[in-house]
Amino acid sequence: MLSVYMTDDLTLKQVTYGTWGGTTETQVALKGRFIFATKLVRNTAGEQVVSSANVMLPVMTLGHQDKITYAGKDYSILTIELKKDFSNRFLLIYLA
């Protein structure tokens, strides 16, 4: 049911680390719901930071080092939450 609202074109830039410390970046185009809203959240260090936007995505593997691009601007991931809407699960991601 929630997939009807996921109409925004996003690009997920995933970073993978090699065995010798090198990084490889892959880009994946996907659909999601991008919402500009400010909220106080905790980052991975436990500090309170202000999130400028959030994104609803289908359940997938994400990391905090990944980036999400929307309208030509890169956003870094602050927190990742697994939410449920009736019978569908989705990720709610707060961005900086």
ChimeraX commands (.cxc) that place a marker at each C-alpha (Angstrom):
marker #1 position 0.00,0.00,0.00 radius 0.5
marker #1 position 2.83,2.38,0.79 radius 0.5
marker #1 position 4.52,1.74,-2.57 radius 0.5
marker #1 position 1.87,3.95,-4.23 radius 0.5
marker #1 position 3.41,6.99,-2.51 radius 0.5
marker #1 position 7.01,6.15,-3.45 radius 0.5
marker #1 position 7.16,8.29,-6.59 radius 0.5
marker #1 position 10.35,10.33,-6.17 radius 0.5
marker #1 position 13.42,9.37,-8.22 radius 0.5
marker #1 position 16.42,8.80,-5.95 radius 0.5
marker #1 position 19.96,7.56,-6.44 radius 0.5
marker #1 position 21.61,5.44,-3.77 radius 0.5
marker #1 position 25.40,5.61,-3.73 radius 0.5
marker #1 position 26.67,2.55,-1.88 radius 0.5
marker #1 position 30.27,2.38,-0.72 radius 0.5
marker #1 position 31.99,-0.99,-0.34 radius 0.5
marker #1 position 35.43,-1.43,1.15 radius 0.5
marker #1 position 37.98,-3.79,-0.40 radius 0.5
marker #1 position 40.41,-6.04,1.43 radius 0.5
marker #1 position 43.27,-3.54,1.00 radius 0.5
marker #1 position 41.36,-0.46,2.12 radius 0.5
marker #1 position 40.22,0.68,-1.31 radius 0.5
marker #1 position 36.64,1.79,-1.83 radius 0.5
marker #1 position 34.21,1.08,-4.64 radius 0.5
marker #1 position 31.12,3.20,-5.16 radius 0.5
marker #1 position 28.06,1.81,-6.95 radius 0.5
marker #1 position 24.99,3.83,-7.89 radius 0.5
marker #1 position 21.48,2.37,-7.84 radius 0.5
marker #1 position 18.41,4.24,-9.13 radius 0.5
marker #1 position 15.26,3.63,-7.10 radius 0.5
marker #1 position 11.89,5.08,-6.15 radius 0.5
marker #1 position 11.10,6.41,-2.70 radius 0.5
marker #1 position 9.25,9.12,-0.82 radius 0.5
marker #1 position 11.41,12.17,-0.04 radius 0.5
marker #1 position 10.06,14.54,2.64 radius 0.5
marker #1 position 11.66,17.80,3.77 radius 0.5
marker #1 position 11.07,17.98,7.53 radius 0.5
marker #1 position 13.37,18.91,10.40 radius 0.5
marker #1 position 13.67,16.65,13.42 radius 0.5
marker #1 position 16.17,16.05,16.22 radius 0.5
marker #1 position 17.67,12.54,15.92 radius 0.5
marker #1 position 20.70,10.73,17.29 radius 0.5
marker #1 position 23.57,9.87,14.97 radius 0.5
marker #1 position 25.87,6.85,15.22 radius 0.5
marker #1 position 28.04,8.63,17.84 radius 0.5
marker #1 position 24.99,9.18,20.08 radius 0.5
marker #1 position 24.91,12.96,19.60 radius 0.5
marker #1 position 21.70,14.84,18.91 radius 0.5
marker #1 position 21.75,16.33,15.41 radius 0.5
marker #1 position 19.14,18.03,13.24 radius 0.5
marker #1 position 17.83,16.02,10.32 radius 0.5
marker #1 position 16.78,18.17,7.36 radius 0.5
marker #1 position 14.85,15.49,5.46 radius 0.5
marker #1 position 13.65,11.90,5.62 radius 0.5
marker #1 position 13.11,9.21,3.02 radius 0.5
marker #1 position 10.81,6.20,2.91 radius 0.5
marker #1 position 12.30,3.27,0.98 radius 0.5
marker #1 position 11.42,-0.39,0.54 radius 0.5
marker #1 position 13.37,-2.77,2.78 radius 0.5
marker #1 position 16.95,-3.18,1.51 radius 0.5
marker #1 position 20.48,-3.35,2.83 radius 0.5
marker #1 position 21.85,0.09,3.71 radius 0.5
marker #1 position 24.78,1.43,5.68 radius 0.5
marker #1 position 25.43,4.74,7.38 radius 0.5
marker #1 position 28.34,5.42,5.00 radius 0.5
marker #1 position 26.00,5.37,1.97 radius 0.5
marker #1 position 24.67,8.55,0.36 radius 0.5
marker #1 position 21.26,9.35,-1.13 radius 0.5
marker #1 position 21.01,11.82,-4.03 radius 0.5
marker #1 position 17.80,13.74,-4.66 radius 0.5
marker #1 position 17.43,16.67,-7.09 radius 0.5
marker #1 position 21.18,16.82,-7.65 radius 0.5
marker #1 position 22.13,17.08,-3.96 radius 0.5
marker #1 position 23.86,14.41,-1.86 radius 0.5
marker #1 position 22.48,13.64,1.61 radius 0.5
marker #1 position 24.26,11.57,4.24 radius 0.5
marker #1 position 22.36,9.02,6.35 radius 0.5
marker #1 position 21.94,9.80,10.06 radius 0.5
marker #1 position 19.61,7.03,11.26 radius 0.5
marker #1 position 17.85,4.04,9.70 radius 0.5
marker #1 position 14.59,2.75,11.21 radius 0.5
marker #1 position 12.47,-0.22,10.17 radius 0.5
marker #1 position 8.78,0.75,10.21 radius 0.5
marker #1 position 5.55,-1.11,9.43 radius 0.5
marker #1 position 2.43,0.16,7.67 radius 0.5
marker #1 position -0.38,-2.37,7.99 radius 0.5
marker #1 position 1.26,-5.43,6.39 radius 0.5
marker #1 position 4.08,-3.67,4.51 radius 0.5
marker #1 position 7.49,-2.94,5.98 radius 0.5
marker #1 position 9.60,0.01,4.89 radius 0.5
marker #1 position 12.73,1.90,5.93 radius 0.5
marker #1 position 12.47,5.39,7.37 radius 0.5
marker #1 position 15.82,7.10,6.88 radius 0.5
marker #1 position 16.71,10.47,8.40 radius 0.5
marker #1 position 19.16,12.53,6.33 radius 0.5
marker #1 position 21.56,15.39,7.00 radius 0.5
marker link #1:1,2 radius 0.2
marker link #1:2,3 radius 0.2
marker link #1:3,4 radius 0.2
marker link #1:4,5 radius 0.2
marker link #1:5,6 radius 0.2
marker link #1:6,7 radius 0.2
marker link #1:7,8 radius 0.2
marker link #1:8,9 radius 0.2
marker link #1:9,10 radius 0.2
marker link #1:10,11 radius 0.2
marker link #1:11,12 radius 0.2
marker link #1:12,13 radius 0.2
marker link #1:13,14 radius 0.2
marker link #1:14,15 radius 0.2
marker link #1:15,16 radius 0.2
marker link #1:16,17 radius 0.2
marker link #1:17,18 radius 0.2
marker link #1:18,19 radius 0.2
marker link #1:19,20 radius 0.2
marker link #1:20,21 radius 0.2
marker link #1:21,22 radius 0.2
marker link #1:22,23 radius 0.2
marker link #1:23,24 radius 0.2
marker link #1:24,25 radius 0.2
marker link #1:25,26 radius 0.2
marker link #1:26,27 radius 0.2
marker link #1:27,28 radius 0.2
marker link #1:28,29 radius 0.2
marker link #1:29,30 radius 0.2
marker link #1:30,31 radius 0.2
marker link #1:31,32 radius 0.2
marker link #1:32,33 radius 0.2
marker link #1:33,34 radius 0.2
marker link #1:34,35 radius 0.2
marker link #1:35,36 radius 0.2
marker link #1:36,37 radius 0.2
marker link #1:37,38 radius 0.2
marker link #1:38,39 radius 0.2
marker link #1:39,40 radius 0.2
marker link #1:40,41 radius 0.2
marker link #1:41,42 radius 0.2
marker link #1:42,43 radius 0.2
marker link #1:43,44 radius 0.2
marker link #1:44,45 radius 0.2
marker link #1:45,46 radius 0.2
marker link #1:46,47 radius 0.2
marker link #1:47,48 radius 0.2
marker link #1:48,49 radius 0.2
marker link #1:49,50 radius 0.2
marker link #1:50,51 radius 0.2
marker link #1:51,52 radius 0.2
marker link #1:52,53 radius 0.2
marker link #1:53,54 radius 0.2
marker link #1:54,55 radius 0.2
marker link #1:55,56 radius 0.2
marker link #1:56,57 radius 0.2
marker link #1:57,58 radius 0.2
marker link #1:58,59 radius 0.2
marker link #1:59,60 radius 0.2
marker link #1:60,61 radius 0.2
marker link #1:61,62 radius 0.2
marker link #1:62,63 radius 0.2
marker link #1:63,64 radius 0.2
marker link #1:64,65 radius 0.2
marker link #1:65,66 radius 0.2
marker link #1:66,67 radius 0.2
marker link #1:67,68 radius 0.2
marker link #1:68,69 radius 0.2
marker link #1:69,70 radius 0.2
marker link #1:70,71 radius 0.2
marker link #1:71,72 radius 0.2
marker link #1:72,73 radius 0.2
marker link #1:73,74 radius 0.2
marker link #1:74,75 radius 0.2
marker link #1:75,76 radius 0.2
marker link #1:76,77 radius 0.2
marker link #1:77,78 radius 0.2
marker link #1:78,79 radius 0.2
marker link #1:79,80 radius 0.2
marker link #1:80,81 radius 0.2
marker link #1:81,82 radius 0.2
marker link #1:82,83 radius 0.2
marker link #1:83,84 radius 0.2
marker link #1:84,85 radius 0.2
marker link #1:85,86 radius 0.2
marker link #1:86,87 radius 0.2
marker link #1:87,88 radius 0.2
marker link #1:88,89 radius 0.2
marker link #1:89,90 radius 0.2
marker link #1:90,91 radius 0.2
marker link #1:91,92 radius 0.2
marker link #1:92,93 radius 0.2
marker link #1:93,94 radius 0.2
marker link #1:94,95 radius 0.2
marker link #1:95,96 radius 0.2
view
